[in-house]
């Protein structure tokens, strides 16, 4: 059986199960909680996660920028 990796909070990773890039929030045993810049959180198995590659890190940075812009527009428009 594969030995589960210990993931540090804040690490950019790719979840093979959901096919999404996210950031590690916490790990409890073999379960990892990941989060996207939009606030979407999900749980997955530690063995299903691998470090994000350069392309996926760029994608994650673009999502952070996009979410900042969307939130900024909401404030300008009065929360609509």
Secondary structure as the mmCIF struct_conf table of DSSP 4:
data_model
#
loop_
_struct_conf.conf_type_id
_struct_conf.id
_struct_conf.beg_label_comp_id
_struct_conf.beg_label_asym_id
_struct_conf.beg_label_seq_id
_struct_conf.end_label_comp_id
_struct_conf.end_label_asym_id
_struct_conf.end_label_seq_id
HELX_LH_PP_P HELX_LH_PP_P1 UNK A 2 UNK A 8
TURN_TY1_P TURN_TY1_P1 UNK A 9 UNK A 10
STRN STRN1 UNK A 12 UNK A 15
TURN_TY1_P TURN_TY1_P2 UNK A 16 UNK A 19
STRN STRN2 UNK A 20 UNK A 28
TURN_TY1_P TURN_TY1_P3 UNK A 29 UNK A 30
STRN STRN3 UNK A 31 UNK A 35
TURN_TY1_P TURN_TY1_P4 UNK A 37 UNK A 38
BEND BEND1 UNK A 39 UNK A 39
STRN STRN4 UNK A 41 UNK A 45
HELX_RH_3T_P HELX_RH_3T_P1 UNK A 46 UNK A 48
STRN STRN5 UNK A 49 UNK A 51
HELX_RH_AL_P HELX_RH_AL_P1 UNK A 54 UNK A 76
TURN_TY1_P TURN_TY1_P5 UNK A 77 UNK A 78
#
